[in-house]
Amino acid sequence: MRINFILCLLLIGHFSFGQKLKKEIVLSQLKRANGYWQSHHNPEVWAFWDQAAYHTGNMEFYKISNSQSDLKYSEDWARFNDWKGAKSTNKQHWKYGYGETDDYVLFGDWQICFQTYIDLYNLSPSPEKIARAKEVMDYQIHSANTDYWWWADGLYMVMPVMTKMYKLTQDPLYLDKMYTYLRYADSIMFDQEDHLYYRDSKYVYPKHKSLHGKKDFWARGDGWVFAALAKVLQDLPKQDKHYNYYHERFKDMAVAIVSCQQEEGFWTRSMLDPEHAPGRETSGTAFFTYGLLWGINQGILLDPKFSKAALKGWNYLSEISLQADGRIGFVQPIGEKAIPGQLVDANSTAPFGVGAFLLAGTEMYRYLDRK
């Protein structure tokens, strides 16, 4: 592994990493980014996906920072939301199309919060922390419906919830239904040729094309999926009957992802048509960098091209996206596609982009910690 590391440094020698490849520097960059976010944003906000995605990164970062203030920030957010997502108690009214109101209990954007609640429970068990997660997810897996995950983002929102719920309850139905729901998602938005996901069925080629007639794979959408697979593989028992399905999908996506990285280290919003919405973008790049580094650290992605891409990705994130004051910039705003002409600059930030940065940086720290 030491030889591979030196080889990677040679391959990317035109980037001036210097001392930035020391784990202590990475840790300080993460603290700067997280400190900026927390000092500028109160934790008392809703539990919808945009905020909840930040907390998935904050909780992962806590594993290396051991910062009680980071932990308290997520605890305060969870308590503010009563350890719930959407709060309807009438199961007859529970829905899972797109919706931001309390009756969309089965919509994944209201379920990602359960990832953090379960993580907090595991650190300090208390039944109220997981009561709603157990109520909602148990209801869902015992329903007959299989089309819950109809958009790519939903795989990050809920797949890790399923593996965490399995570890919590040891109920194999969570793993069975996770596979069933994923196969439905694959049937409507996975491209078998390019091994990437369309954001949802509206964007499948050739019904939808990029500005220049190409397949339009949205970077953040595929970033959600790639990061989800890393999180699932982290928790999934290797003896699970579908383990190889996730494992091979993760590796196939990694090959596709590194093939379209831009020279500066980022991925453009439309992955295969860089001129559709040109320029830097952080959220997709951070999720890709996280997934690549996780796969490298786990011994899954062994080819030096993956390390080269991951290090280029982290160079972009730490040297260009991370601003001097700690702001994470170049995050495409909330949306579902690459938008030609949309302004994304150093002032463009969002909680989910910061969460993705924390995930990537935490794996970068672990990558260097192994050396």
C-alpha positions as CSV (number, residue, x, y, z in Angstrom):
1,M,0.0,0.0,0.0
2,R,2.9,2.4,0.7
3,I,4.1,1.9,-2.9
4,N,0.6,2.7,-4.2
5,F,0.5,5.8,-2.1
6,I,3.9,7.1,-3.5
7,L,2.8,6.2,-7.0
8,C,-0.4,8.2,-6.6
9,L,1.7,11.2,-5.4
10,L,3.7,11.0,-8.6
11,L,0.7,10.7,-10.7
12,I,-0.8,13.9,-9.4
13,G,2.5,15.7,-8.9
14,H,1.3,18.8,-10.7
15,F,-1.0,19.5,-7.8
16,S,0.9,21.2,-4.9
17,F,-0.5,19.2,-2.0
18,G,2.6,19.7,0.2
19,Q,1.7,19.5,3.8
20,K,-1.9,19.2,3.0
21,L,-1.5,15.4,2.9
22,K,-0.9,15.3,6.6
23,K,-3.8,14.0,8.6
24,E,-3.4,16.9,11.1
25,I,-4.0,19.4,8.4
26,V,-7.0,17.5,7.1
27,L,-8.4,17.5,10.6
28,S,-7.9,21.2,10.9
29,Q,-9.7,21.8,7.6
30,L,-12.6,19.8,8.7
31,K,-12.8,21.6,12.0
32,R,-12.7,24.9,10.2
33,A,-15.5,24.0,7.9
34,N,-17.7,22.5,10.6
35,G,-17.0,25.3,13.0
36,Y,-18.1,27.9,10.4
37,W,-21.3,26.0,9.6
38,Q,-22.3,25.5,13.3
39,S,-21.4,29.1,14.3
40,H,-23.6,30.5,11.5
41,H,-26.5,28.2,11.7
42,N,-28.6,27.2,14.8
43,P,-29.4,23.5,15.1
44,E,-33.1,24.1,15.7
45,V,-34.3,23.5,12.1
46,W,-36.5,21.0,10.5
47,A,-35.6,17.3,10.0
48,F,-36.0,17.4,6.2
49,W,-33.3,16.0,3.9
50,D,-31.4,19.2,3.3
51,Q,-30.6,19.6,7.0
52,A,-30.5,15.9,7.9
53,A,-27.8,15.2,5.2
54,Y,-25.5,17.6,7.1
55,H,-25.9,15.6,10.2
56,T,-24.9,12.4,8.5
57,G,-21.6,14.1,7.8
58,N,-21.3,15.7,11.3
59,M,-21.9,12.3,13.0
60,E,-19.2,10.6,10.8
61,F,-16.8,13.5,11.6
62,Y,-17.5,13.1,15.3
63,K,-16.0,9.6,15.1
64,I,-12.5,11.2,14.6
65,S,-13.0,14.6,16.2
66,N,-14.5,13.4,19.5
67,S,-15.9,16.9,19.8
68,Q,-18.6,17.2,22.4
69,S,-19.8,20.4,20.7
70,D,-20.2,18.5,17.4
71,L,-22.2,15.8,19.2
72,K,-24.3,18.3,21.1
73,Y,-25.2,20.1,17.8
74,S,-26.8,16.9,16.4
75,E,-28.4,16.1,19.7
76,D,-30.0,19.5,19.9
77,W,-31.3,19.2,16.3
78,A,-32.7,15.7,17.1
79,R,-34.4,16.9,20.3
80,F,-35.9,20.0,18.5
81,N,-37.5,17.5,16.1
82,D,-38.7,15.2,18.8
83,W,-36.6,12.4,17.2
84,K,-39.1,12.4,14.3
85,G,-39.2,13.2,10.6
86,A,-42.7,13.9,9.3
87,K,-45.0,13.7,12.3
88,S,-48.4,12.5,11.2
89,T,-49.9,9.9,13.5
90,N,-52.7,8.8,11.1
91,K,-51.2,5.9,9.1
92,Q,-54.1,6.0,6.6
93,H,-52.8,9.4,5.4
94,W,-49.1,8.4,5.2
95,K,-47.7,9.1,1.7
96,Y,-44.4,8.8,-0.2
97,G,-44.6,11.0,-3.2
98,Y,-42.8,14.3,-2.9
99,G,-44.1,16.4,0.0
100,E,-42.8,18.6,2.7
101,T,-45.8,18.3,5.1
102,D,-46.3,15.9,8.0
103,D,-48.3,13.4,6.1
104,Y,-45.4,12.4,3.9
105,V,-44.1,10.0,6.5
106,L,-43.0,7.4,4.0
107,F,-41.1,9.8,1.8
108,G,-37.4,9.2,2.1
109,D,-36.6,12.8,2.4
110,W,-38.3,12.7,5.8
111,Q,-36.6,9.4,6.8
112,I,-32.9,10.3,6.4
113,C,-33.0,11.9,9.9
114,F,-33.4,8.4,11.3
115,Q,-29.7,7.7,10.4
116,T,-28.6,10.3,12.9
117,Y,-31.1,9.4,15.5
118,I,-29.9,5.8,15.4
119,D,-26.3,6.9,15.6
120,L,-27.1,9.0,18.6
121,Y,-29.0,6.1,20.2
122,N,-26.0,3.8,19.7
123,L,-23.8,6.3,21.5
124,S,-26.2,6.7,24.4
125,P,-29.3,4.3,24.3
126,S,-32.6,5.7,25.2
127,P,-35.9,4.4,23.7
128,E,-37.4,7.7,22.6
129,K,-34.5,8.3,20.2
130,I,-35.5,5.4,18.0
131,A,-39.2,5.0,18.8
132,R,-40.4,6.9,15.7
133,A,-37.8,5.3,13.4
134,K,-39.0,1.8,14.5
135,E,-42.7,2.8,14.1
136,V,-42.3,4.2,10.6
137,M,-39.8,1.8,9.1
138,D,-41.5,-1.3,10.6
139,Y,-44.8,-0.1,9.0
140,Q,-43.1,0.4,5.7
141,I,-41.3,-2.9,5.4
142,H,-44.6,-4.7,6.2
143,S,-46.5,-2.9,3.5
144,A,-47.0,-4.4,0.0
145,N,-45.6,-1.5,-1.9
146,T,-42.2,-1.7,-3.5
147,D,-41.8,1.6,-5.3
148,Y,-40.7,3.8,-2.4
149,W,-37.4,4.8,-4.0
150,W,-38.4,6.5,-7.2
151,W,-35.5,9.1,-7.3
152,A,-31.8,8.7,-7.0
153,D,-31.4,10.9,-3.9
154,G,-33.8,8.5,-2.0
155,L,-31.2,5.8,-2.0
156,Y,-28.9,7.9,0.2
157,M,-31.8,9.0,2.3
158,V,-33.1,5.5,3.2
159,M,-30.7,2.7,2.3
160,P,-28.4,3.4,5.2
161,V,-31.5,3.6,7.5
162,M,-32.4,0.0,6.4
163,T,-29.0,-1.4,7.3
164,K,-28.9,0.5,10.6
165,M,-32.4,-0.8,11.4
166,Y,-31.3,-4.3,10.7
167,K,-28.3,-3.9,13.1
168,L,-30.6,-2.5,15.7
169,T,-33.4,-5.1,15.4
170,Q,-31.7,-8.1,13.7
171,D,-34.9,-8.3,11.6
172,P,-33.8,-9.7,8.2
173,L,-36.9,-8.2,6.5
174,Y,-35.1,-4.8,6.4
175,L,-32.4,-6.3,4.2
176,D,-34.9,-8.2,2.1
177,K,-36.9,-5.1,1.5
178,M,-33.9,-2.9,0.9
179,Y,-32.9,-5.2,-2.0
180,T,-36.5,-5.2,-3.3
181,Y,-36.8,-1.4,-3.3
182,L,-33.4,-1.0,-4.9
183,R,-34.3,-3.4,-7.7
184,Y,-37.3,-1.2,-8.4
185,A,-35.1,1.9,-8.5
186,D,-32.7,0.1,-10.8
187,S,-35.5,-0.8,-13.1
188,I,-36.6,2.8,-13.7
189,M,-33.3,4.9,-13.5
190,F,-30.2,2.8,-13.8
191,D,-28.3,2.8,-17.1
192,Q,-26.9,-0.6,-17.7
193,E,-24.4,0.6,-20.3
194,D,-22.8,3.5,-18.4
195,H,-23.3,2.1,-14.9
196,L,-24.7,5.4,-13.6
197,Y,-28.1,6.5,-12.4
198,Y,-30.5,9.1,-13.9
199,R,-32.0,11.3,-11.2
200,D,-35.4,9.8,-11.9
201,S,-37.4,8.3,-14.7
202,K,-38.0,11.8,-16.3
203,Y,-34.3,12.0,-17.2
204,V,-33.8,8.6,-18.9
205,Y,-32.1,8.8,-22.3
206,P,-33.2,9.2,-25.1
207,K,-36.5,10.7,-23.7
208,H,-34.3,13.3,-22.1
209,K,-31.0,14.5,-23.4
210,S,-28.3,17.0,-22.3
211,L,-27.9,20.3,-24.3
212,H,-25.6,18.4,-26.7
213,G,-27.6,15.3,-27.2
214,K,-25.9,13.2,-24.5
215,K,-27.0,11.2,-21.6
216,D,-27.6,13.5,-18.7
217,F,-26.4,12.0,-15.4
218,W,-26.7,14.6,-12.6
219,A,-23.5,14.5,-10.4
220,R,-25.2,15.1,-7.1
221,G,-27.8,12.4,-7.9
222,D,-25.1,9.8,-8.6
223,G,-23.1,11.1,-5.7
224,W,-26.1,10.3,-3.4
225,V,-26.2,6.7,-4.8
226,F,-22.5,6.1,-4.6
227,A,-22.3,7.4,-1.0
228,A,-25.3,5.3,-0.1
229,L,-23.6,2.1,-1.4
230,A,-20.6,2.9,0.7
231,K,-22.7,3.3,3.8
232,V,-24.6,0.1,3.1
233,L,-21.5,-2.0,2.5
234,Q,-20.1,-0.6,5.7
235,D,-23.0,-2.1,7.7
236,L,-24.2,-5.0,5.6
237,P,-23.1,-8.5,6.8
238,K,-20.8,-10.0,4.1
239,Q,-22.9,-13.2,4.3
240,D,-26.0,-11.4,3.2
241,K,-27.4,-13.1,0.1
242,H,-27.3,-9.8,-1.9
243,Y,-24.0,-8.5,-0.7
244,N,-22.3,-9.1,-4.0
245,Y,-25.0,-7.1,-5.8
246,Y,-24.1,-4.0,-3.9
247,H,-20.4,-4.7,-4.0
248,E,-20.3,-5.0,-7.8
249,R,-22.6,-2.1,-8.3
250,F,-20.3,0.0,-6.1
251,K,-17.2,-1.0,-8.1
252,D,-18.9,-0.5,-11.5
253,M,-20.0,3.0,-10.5
254,A,-16.5,3.8,-9.3
255,V,-15.1,3.0,-12.7
256,A,-17.7,5.1,-14.4
257,I,-17.2,8.0,-12.0
258,V,-13.4,8.3,-12.3
259,S,-13.7,8.3,-16.1
260,C,-15.4,11.7,-16.2
261,Q,-13.6,13.6,-13.5
262,Q,-12.4,17.1,-14.6
263,E,-8.7,18.0,-14.5
264,E,-9.1,20.3,-11.6
265,G,-10.6,17.5,-9.5
266,F,-14.3,18.3,-9.6
267,W,-17.1,16.7,-11.5
268,T,-19.4,18.8,-13.6
269,R,-23.1,18.8,-12.8
270,S,-23.9,16.9,-16.0
271,M,-21.3,14.2,-15.8
272,L,-20.9,13.2,-19.4
273,D,-21.6,16.6,-20.9
274,P,-19.3,19.1,-19.2
275,E,-20.5,22.0,-21.3
276,H,-24.1,21.5,-20.4
277,A,-23.6,23.3,-17.1
278,P,-19.8,23.9,-16.9
279,G,-17.8,24.8,-13.9
280,R,-17.0,23.7,-10.4
281,E,-19.5,21.9,-8.2
282,T,-18.9,20.6,-4.7
283,S,-21.7,18.4,-3.5
284,G,-21.4,15.7,-6.2
285,T,-17.6,15.9,-6.0
286,A,-17.6,15.5,-2.2
287,F,-19.9,12.4,-2.3
288,F,-17.8,10.9,-5.1
289,T,-14.6,11.6,-3.2
290,Y,-16.1,10.1,0.0
291,G,-17.1,6.9,-1.8
292,L,-13.8,6.5,-3.5
293,L,-11.8,7.0,-0.3
294,W,-14.1,4.7,1.6
295,G,-13.6,2.0,-1.1
296,I,-9.8,2.5,-1.0
297,N,-9.7,2.4,2.8
298,Q,-11.7,-0.8,2.8
299,G,-9.5,-2.5,0.2
300,I,-12.3,-2.7,-2.4
301,L,-10.9,-0.2,-4.9
302,L,-7.3,-1.3,-5.5
303,D,-6.4,0.2,-8.9
304,P,-4.2,3.3,-8.5
305,K,-6.6,5.3,-10.8
306,F,-9.0,5.4,-7.9
307,S,-6.5,6.8,-5.5
308,K,-5.4,9.4,-8.1
309,A,-9.1,10.5,-8.6
310,A,-9.8,10.6,-4.9
311,L,-6.7,12.7,-4.1
312,K,-7.6,15.1,-7.0
313,G,-11.1,15.3,-5.6
314,W,-9.8,16.1,-2.1
315,N,-7.4,18.7,-3.5
316,Y,-10.3,20.5,-5.1
317,L,-12.4,20.2,-2.0
318,S,-9.7,21.4,0.4
319,E,-8.0,24.0,-1.7
320,I,-10.8,25.5,-3.8
321,S,-14.2,24.6,-2.3
322,L,-13.1,25.3,1.3
323,Q,-12.9,29.1,1.8
324,A,-10.5,30.9,4.1
325,D,-13.3,31.6,6.6
326,G,-14.5,27.9,6.6
327,R,-17.4,28.3,4.2
328,I,-17.8,25.4,1.8
329,G,-18.4,27.0,-1.6
330,F,-19.5,25.9,-5.1
331,V,-22.4,23.9,-3.9
332,Q,-25.2,23.7,-6.4
333,P,-28.5,24.8,-4.8
334,I,-31.4,22.5,-4.0
335,G,-32.6,21.0,-7.3
336,E,-32.8,17.8,-9.3
337,K,-30.8,18.4,-12.4
338,A,-27.9,20.2,-14.0
339,I,-29.2,23.6,-15.1
340,P,-27.5,25.5,-17.9
341,G,-26.5,29.0,-16.9
342,Q,-27.2,28.5,-13.1
343,L,-24.7,30.5,-11.0
344,V,-22.6,28.3,-8.7
345,D,-19.7,30.2,-7.1
346,A,-17.6,30.4,-3.9
347,N,-20.5,31.9,-2.0
348,S,-22.9,29.0,-2.9
349,T,-23.2,26.8,0.1
350,A,-25.8,24.5,1.7
351,P,-26.0,22.1,4.6
352,F,-25.9,19.0,2.5
353,G,-22.8,20.2,0.8
354,V,-21.1,20.7,4.1
355,G,-22.2,17.2,5.2
356,A,-20.7,15.7,2.1
357,F,-17.4,17.6,2.6
358,L,-17.3,16.2,6.2
359,L,-17.8,12.7,4.9
360,A,-15.0,13.0,2.3
361,G,-12.6,14.7,4.7
362,T,-13.2,12.1,7.4
363,E,-12.3,9.3,5.0
364,M,-9.3,11.3,3.8
365,Y,-8.1,11.5,7.4
366,R,-8.5,7.8,7.7
367,Y,-6.7,7.2,4.4
368,L,-3.7,9.2,5.8
369,D,-4.0,7.6,9.2
370,R,-3.3,4.2,7.6
371,K,0.0,5.3,6.2
